Amino acid sequence: MHFALTKEQKLFQTSLRKYLAAQEKTRAARMFITGDLSHYEKIWTGLAELGAMAINIPEEYGGAGLSQVDLIPVLEEIGRILLPGVYAETVAFATPLITQYGTAQQREHYLPKIAAGEAKFTLAIAEPDTFSFAQQAIQLEAKPIGDYFILNGRKTFVIDGDNADAMIVAAKTSEDNITLFIVDKEEVQWSTKRLQVIDETKAITEVHFDNMRLSKTAILGELDNGWNIYQQGQQSLKAALAMISVGSMEEIVDMCAEYAKTREQFGHAIGRFQAVKHRIVEMKVELDLAKSIVYYANWAVAEQPTDVVTAVASADAFAKNAFIEVASHNIQMHGGIGFTTEIDCHLFLKRARLLESYLGQLQDSYDVIIKAQGWMLNDQTVQQSEVLQSNNT
């Protein structure tokens, strides 16, 4: 079991870093805030030309036929620049699910498009009334009428719902069962409402389904088995998002260390002061711990050992907490200037706060870990959860 990147992966990551550095790092994110998507689209096209979209797509569909582990270099680097959009949702959620559960027609239609950077996927799971990613919270109905399903309802926290080419939607097809559907903008149209969220570098939308008619060919996987399929995709996506968080943390630590070398106080660089040095070391320790846990989670998704669910939950919880902590320290280390919009510090903290609630709350991951450790002993469950939270903070 070896978690270091291979020589080939390191070379690929170096090429990616050089390319993204030439794109002025967070420029795409800052332009995205103003509504200008041109630089983001340019980077998306560039990543596709470098092969970043085709990594885990089978060779017969124009891909490289690799695994989740090979996504790590790309995920780290886009985390460094806070890339907007739905890269993780497309390559770490839609791609593996379509590859494994899609029909031959779905695979032939979507996978070559994803590999070429011509299709962006998002997912629509949570709903406004509950804002929960749990199965019992899904109330969007898909009623069968002949050879079609009629969808009525709303979804919230849909990333890039107004820019994505397709979305994977979870809907009720019976009283206790969920089915996943591929909703394609080329076939049907949906209406969206942009939501105000803390991280403006992500377009978060509410999507309305008003008597939307979908063919049965839009079903992803088996009818009424959508929740099991979604959970598998969720593991892959959570591991990928944790890796993106690690990339962001790497950029933060580098940013903070560089600032400590150049910012002078009382005639000396502040990096010479013990309190500053200790804080940067603490940030680096958090980064290294997160990287180790998250690397394992992505390996587990690729290899499917018996502890894959626990590994992903651990990576999700630790990375979310560590990202928030490191980003907060970064603002404090920059002092007054750290609170200004001109410096990137606030962008990273906002992204950390957004990811904190994406795909579920921290408590959801704690519950998975608690159950896996056999701690489900009624009144002791809360106590163990508090221990986990205190250890992370």
QUIGI-V922952 format. One line per field, one symbol per residue. ss: DSSP state (H for helix, E for strand, L for the rest). burial: b if it has 16 or more other C-alpha atoms within 10 Angstrom, else e. A space follows every 10 residues. Layout:
BEGIN
ss=???
burial=???
END
This chain:
BEGIN
ss=LLLLLLHHHH HHHHHHHHHH HHLLLLHHHH HHHLLLLHHH HHHHHHHHHL LLLLLLLLHH HLLLLLLHHH HHHHHHHHHH LLLLLLHHHH HHHHHHHHHH HLLHHHHHHH HHHHHLLLLL EEEELLLLLL LLLLHHHLLL EEEEELLEEE EEEEEEEEEL LLLLLEEEEE EELLLLLEEE EEEELLLLLL EEEELLLLLL LLLEEEEEEE EEEEEHHHEE LLLLLHHHHH HHHHHHHHHH HHHHHHHHHH HHHHHHHHHH HHLEELLEEH HHLHHHHHHH HHHHHHHHHH HHHHHHHHHH HHHLLLLHHH HHHHHHHHHH HHHHHHHHHH HHHLHHHHHL LLLLHHHHHH HHHHHHHLLL LHHHHHHHHH HHLLLLLLHH HHHHHHHHHH HHL
burial=eeeeeeeebe ebbeebbebb eebebbebbb bbeeeebebb eebbbbbbee bbbbbbbbee bbbbeebbbb bbbbbbbbbb bbbbbbbbbb bbbbbbbbbe ebbeebbeeb bbbbbbbebb bbbbbbbeee bbbebeebbb bbbbeeebbb bbbbbbbbbb bbbbbbbbbb bbbeeebbbb bbbbeeeeee ebebeeeebb bbbbbbbbbe ebbbbeebbb beebebbebb eebbbbbbbb bbbbbbbbbb bbbeebbebb eeeeeeeeeb beeeebeebb eebbebbeeb bebbbbbbbb bbeeeeebbb bbbbbbbbbb bbbbbbbbbb bebbeeebee eeebbbbbbb bbbbbbbbbb ebebbbbbbb eeeebeeeee beebbeebee eee
END
